[in-house]
Amino acid sequence: MAADPKTPYRHASLQTEGFIHCTDGRDEVVAVGNRYYRDDPRPFVILTVDLDRAGSPWRIEPPGSPYPHIYGPIERGAIVAVERMPRGADGTFVRWPAEVDQATTR
């Protein structure tokens, strides 16, 4: 994330795909992390985003799924929590504390 708290968050996927991928719910975030990023040793963080304050249009795609897509940068005020994504010794992502349970970016 940028050092300036006034600068909206922009993930690289805005450039390549036109939106920021999000996932709603702890279990689904863990499943997505393990499906796509388990072998990536970099540290990951969970951004809890208040979608109604994102400052950019968003929609759940496909409808009824746990995958909100945000079609533009995310206002910093909409990021209500930042937590390190916990991992097991083998690199597997594991569930984090219950306080963080909103739509999150990758």
C-alpha positions in Angstrom: 0.0 0.0 0.0 1.2 3.5 -0.7 2.7 5.5 2.1 0.3 8.4 1.6 -2.9 7.7 3.5 -4.8 10.1 1.2 -3.8 8.1 -2.0 -6.4 5.5 -3.0 -5.3 1.9 -3.1 -4.7 0.6 -6.6 -3.9 -3.1 -7.1 -2.0 -4.1 -10.3 -5.2 -6.0 -11.5 -6.8 -2.6 -12.2 -4.3 -2.2 -15.0 -4.4 -5.8 -16.3 -8.1 -6.8 -15.7 -9.9 -3.5 -15.0 -11.0 -4.3 -11.5 -9.7 -5.4 -8.0 -10.5 -8.9 -7.0 -12.1 -9.3 -3.6 -13.4 -12.3 -1.6 -16.0 -12.2 1.1 -15.6 -14.3 4.2 -12.7 -16.0 6.1 -13.2 -19.5 4.8 -13.4 -18.4 1.1 -10.3 -16.1 1.5 -8.3 -19.0 2.9 -9.5 -21.3 0.1 -8.6 -18.8 -2.6 -5.2 -18.1 -1.0 -4.5 -21.8 -1.0 -5.8 -22.4 -4.5 -3.7 -19.6 -6.1 -0.9 -18.4 -3.8 0.1 -21.3 -1.5 3.5 -21.7 -3.3 4.1 -17.9 -3.3 6.4 -17.3 -0.3 5.8 -13.6 0.0 3.8 -12.3 3.0 0.2 -11.6 2.2 -2.2 -9.2 4.0 -6.0 -9.1 4.3 -7.6 -5.7 3.6 -11.1 -5.5 5.1 -13.0 -3.1 2.8 -16.3 -1.4 3.4 -17.6 -1.7 -0.1 -20.1 1.1 0.3 -17.3 3.5 1.0 -14.9 2.1 -1.7 -15.3 5.2 -3.9 -15.5 3.1 -7.0 -18.3 1.0 -8.5 -18.4 -2.6 -7.5 -20.5 -5.7 -8.1 -20.5 -9.3 -7.1 -19.5 -11.5 -10.0 -20.9 -14.0 -10.7 -24.1 -12.9 -8.9 -24.6 -14.8 -5.7 -20.9 -15.7 -5.3 -18.5 -14.4 -2.6 -16.5 -12.4 -5.1 -17.0 -8.6 -5.2 -15.1 -6.9 -8.0 -14.2 -3.2 -7.5 -13.9 -1.3 -10.7 -11.5 1.5 -9.7 -9.2 2.5 -6.9 -10.3 2.0 -3.2 -10.5 5.0 -1.0 -8.3 4.6 2.0 -11.2 5.4 4.4 -12.9 2.3 3.1 -10.1 0.1 4.3 -11.2 -0.6 7.8 -8.6 -3.2 8.8 -5.3 -4.6 7.6 -4.2 -7.9 8.9 -1.3 -10.3 8.0 -2.7 -13.4 6.3 -1.5 -16.3 8.6 0.2 -19.3 7.2 1.2 -22.7 8.5 4.8 -24.0 8.4 4.1 -25.6 5.0 2.9 -22.3 3.5 -0.8 -23.2 3.7 -3.0 -20.2 4.5 -5.0 -20.6 7.7 -8.1 -18.9 9.2 -7.5 -15.6 11.0 -9.3 -14.1 14.1 -13.1 -13.5 13.9 -12.8 -9.7 14.1 -11.8 -9.5 10.5 -14.8 -10.8 8.4 -15.5 -8.5 5.4 -14.7 -8.3 1.7 -11.0 -8.5 1.2 -8.5 -7.8 -1.6 -5.8 -10.1 -2.6 
